[in-house]
Every structure is written in C-alpha cells, then in structure tokens.
C-alpha cells in the first residue's frame, strides 16, 4: 500500500514537493523533534564562532533542506531522470569525472549526505559503469523503492559485506567507477570499519573502507555534490578533488584528509549538509 501511495506521490511536480518539504522542516522545528536537537548540537560543535542567533537560523534552514530532500526522494527514485534533467546542471560535473576517469585506475566517488545526492548518480553512470555501496534500509518496502530507483540508472548495488567489497575492488580494477557515502556511520555498514577522526575539530566516527580501497588500488578520489540552487527546482552538480593525502596508506592520515574534503564542501552550502545525522560520540547528544 505504501509503495502504491509513493508511486502516486512521485507524480507531484518538483516545486510542489519542495514546498511540502519546507513544511516538513518547519514541523520538525516547531515540535522540537529529535532532528532539531541533533542539528542544534552538531552545528554548535562545528561552528562555535558563529553567534547563537545565526546558529539557530542555520538549524532552521537545515531542517527545511532536510525536509525538501525527504519530499524529493520518491520523485528522484520513481520518475525518469529525463523529466527534470533540464533543471540539473551537471555539465562540469561530468567533464571533471571524465577527466579523472581517463587515468585508467578506476575512480572512487565519495558522495556525502548533502543536497540531493541521488541526482548525482545519473551523471556518474553516464561517464562509466558504476557500482554503488549501500546500506539496505530497515523497512523492506523502502529498500525495494530505493533499489528500483538506483538500478534504473544502470548502476550496480552491492552491500558492505565481504563479497560486496570484493566487487568494489574488481570494479576499480576494470577501470570503472564506485560510489561510497563516506559519512555513513561504520557500525551501520558491516565490514566498513571505522575510526574517530577530526571533523570540524571534533572526533567523528568515520569509515575506513574508502581509504583502504584508495590505498590498495591507487584509484583517484573525488567528492561529488548536487546542491539545490536558490531559485528552487534547480540543482548544480559539483566535483571536488579529494585532499592528496586521502591515498596515504596510513589510515588516520587518509581518513583525516577525507573529512577535510567533506568540510570544504559543507562550507559552501552548510544548510544542505545533513546535520540531523549523528556522526559524533553519542554522549554529546545527551547533554
């Protein structure tokens, strides 16, 4: 039943969905939902120099952007990309990816929880065969919708199991592209591994899998972001080169470089980072 309703909802115009998302964000703010507290703690930790009233405004904006993402995802997964492709500028995004891919060592694309990361998948797949590491949602019906949407692009999905990681290595050896969400909490990804590494000056649990793959294969690493533009219904894809040390065999050095790269992307559009995600030690959220 839920799948059927989401399929109907996916016909909603993108602009209307974003207005709904804005309302969802305001609900999270007005009713002091868990997401508001998490975002407040994260932003206070990462931007201590920001005046309190600006921190509060950023929390509000974050909840609105998170609400927009929730409202956009069914549309992103269940409608052909061609229906809203004209509003997604990925020309430089594709060009940069293609240049990196020419090195012949495969390409690791790190996609942080920022903007609408699902839209970037279509552009990546257009450059080369693509394999995506993913964590199945707890709800089976949601997994089916997400999987259908992602595989419709031509991407191959693999779980973070031993066999899935072997498939990632094999894809890189074939000079293909792999996608990893680098700021997923490692305990939610079996076999991904993790360590605490500074993120905006505070230790954040960060996966080591991407760093291990980069060191093992010497594949270049880039960060991909698809951010919303102020005028609404429009997006811009951007590629950032990872800090050079991300290929360092020392995991602490590599993971630190990865977090530094994510920080650079976040500082461009801080409200579109998923601050509702708990990356820091759980005790900071219980204060």
Secondary structure by P-SEA (a helix, b strand, c coil): caaaaaaaaccccaaaaaaaaaaaaaaaaaaccaaaaaaaaaaaaacccccaaaaaaaaaaaaaaaaaaaaacccccccccccccccccaaaaaaaaaaaaccccbbbbbbccccccccaaaaaaaccbbbbbbbbcccaaaaaaaaaaaacccbbbbcccaaaaaaaaaaaaacbbbbbcccccccccccbbbbbbbcccccccccaaaaaaaaaccbbbbbbbbbbcccccbbbbbbbbcccccccccaaaaaaaaaaaaaaaaaaccccccccccccccccccc
